[in-house]
Amino acid sequence: MRYKDTQKALSDGHRQFIFTASPGEPVNVLAWGPSWVRFKDPYNTYPISTNMKMFSMLVEGIYTEKSPEASGQ
């Protein structure tokens, strides 16, 4: 994702993103500021803190769970 798109998604209230290394697993944002992000991914025991630019490179987009009704099944 782009840096500004990530900041906008966070300010809009989104807290789960698609992780580049594992598209099926969400990354959960625990806290964030204008230039930093603290998140938890499925592979690490402890939360990770990084800058916003690095976090933007690690995620592909906003994670949305698909319900069975949405898929038509």
Phi, psi and omega per residue, in radians:
M1 nan 2.778 3.058
R2 -1.427 2.663 -3.106
Y3 -0.911 -0.907 -3.102
K4 -1.159 -0.617 3.108
D5 -1.160 -0.667 3.115
T6 -1.148 -0.801 3.109
Q7 -1.065 -0.718 3.137
K8 -1.146 -0.744 3.125
A9 -1.077 -0.724 3.115
L10 -1.153 -0.735 -3.139
S11 -1.215 -0.431 3.072
D12 -1.382 -0.115 3.066
G13 1.834 0.033 3.120
H14 -1.307 2.328 -3.112
R15 -2.201 0.014 3.086
Q16 -2.169 2.312 -3.101
F17 -2.258 2.784 3.112
I18 -1.456 2.130 -3.113
F19 -1.403 2.259 -3.105
T20 -1.026 -0.702 -3.085
A21 -1.253 -0.417 -3.103
S22 -2.584 1.517 -3.042
P23 -1.021 -0.413 -3.124
G24 -1.426 -0.265 -3.075
E25 -1.885 2.305 3.129
P26 -1.422 2.683 2.982
V27 -1.782 2.233 -3.124
N28 -1.738 2.131 3.100
V29 -1.448 2.149 -3.132
L30 -1.571 -0.682 3.130
A31 -2.745 2.750 3.131
W32 -2.764 2.748 3.081
G33 -2.382 -3.042 -3.104
P34 -1.048 -0.517 -3.074
S35 -2.231 0.098 -3.104
W36 -2.438 2.794 3.118
V37 -2.502 2.417 2.997
R38 -2.035 2.148 -3.053
F39 -2.431 2.874 3.112
K40 -2.188 2.220 3.065
D41 -1.962 2.886 -3.061
P42 -1.155 -0.286 -3.033
Y43 -1.673 -0.245 -3.083
N44 -1.997 2.443 3.141
T45 -1.245 -0.679 -3.069
Y46 -1.846 2.669 3.083
P47 -1.109 2.689 -3.136
I48 -1.991 2.341 3.040
S49 -1.937 2.342 3.140
T50 -2.647 3.037 3.093
N51 -1.447 2.856 -3.053
M52 -1.089 -0.648 -3.112
K53 -1.133 -0.771 3.126
M54 -1.154 -0.730 3.115
F55 -1.066 -0.705 3.127
S56 -1.071 -0.580 3.114
M57 -1.325 -0.412 -3.110
L58 -1.450 -0.298 -3.077
V59 -2.018 2.622 -3.103
E60 -1.750 -0.441 -3.099
G61 3.062 -3.023 -3.141
I62 -1.440 2.320 3.138
Y63 -1.431 2.265 3.038
T64 -2.283 2.295 3.102
E65 -1.389 2.345 3.112
K66 -1.641 2.168 3.114
S67 -1.505 2.754 3.117
P68 -1.022 -0.560 3.138
E69 -1.172 -0.613 -3.111
A70 -1.210 -0.536 -3.104
S71 -1.501 -0.118 3.100
G72 1.504 0.212 -3.135
Q73 -1.681 nan nan
